[in-house]
């Protein structure tokens, strides 16, 4: 009878450990998915900043050209 009790306790402990292990694996997957999502978000932010910087540089270059044309009298009464 004692052996049966011991075996039942061991089986209960084993079930408990399996449940904990399953939860740990689920949490690990959740963390990995979250990490990947953050990496994609960060990459998107960097890409948008690069595009913004390029657009700003292009805008500045165009404004400089416009000012040069106005200075030479080629364009009059224009506003950006």
N, C-alpha and C positions, 0 to 999 in steps of 0.2 A: 504494500500500500504506500509506503514511504517513497518508493521509487517512482510510482505513478504521480505523486504530488510533485516531486522534483522535476519529472519530465514535463508536467503541465506548466510549472513555473518557468522552465527553460523555454518551452514553446511560446508562452506569453511574452517572455522577454525578447525572444527572437522576432515575434510579430511587432513588438514595440520598436525594436531596432530597425526592422524593415520599413516601418512606417516613417521613422525619423530619416532614414536613408533616402526614401522616396521624396520626402519634403526637402531635404538638402539638395537633391538633384534638381527638383523643380525650381528651387530658389537660385541655383547656379545657372540654369537655363534662363531664368528671368533676368538675372544680373547681366548675363552675356548679351541678351537681346537689348537690354537697356544701354549697355556699353556701345553696342553697334549703332543703335539709334542716335546716341550722342555723337559718335564719330561721324555719322552721315550729316547730322545737323551742323557740326563744327566745320566739316568740309564744305557744306553749302554756304555757311557764313563767310568762310574764306573766299570762296568763289564769287560771292556777291560783292565782297569788299574789293576784290581785284577788278571786277567789272565796273564798279562805281569809280574806282581810281582811274581806270582807262577812260571812262566817259568824262570825268572831270578834266583829265589832261586834254582830251579832244576838245572839250568846250573851251578851255583856256586858250588852246592853240587857235581855235576859230575866232574867239574874241580878239586875240592879238592881231590876226589877219584883218579882221573887220576894222579895227582901230587904225591899222596901217593904211588900208584903203581910204578910210575917212581922212587921214592925215594927208594923203596924196590928192585928196579932192575928188577921188573917183566916185565915192558914195557920199551923199549929203542927206542930212536929216534922217538917218537911220538909227534905230534903237534896238539893242539886243533883247 
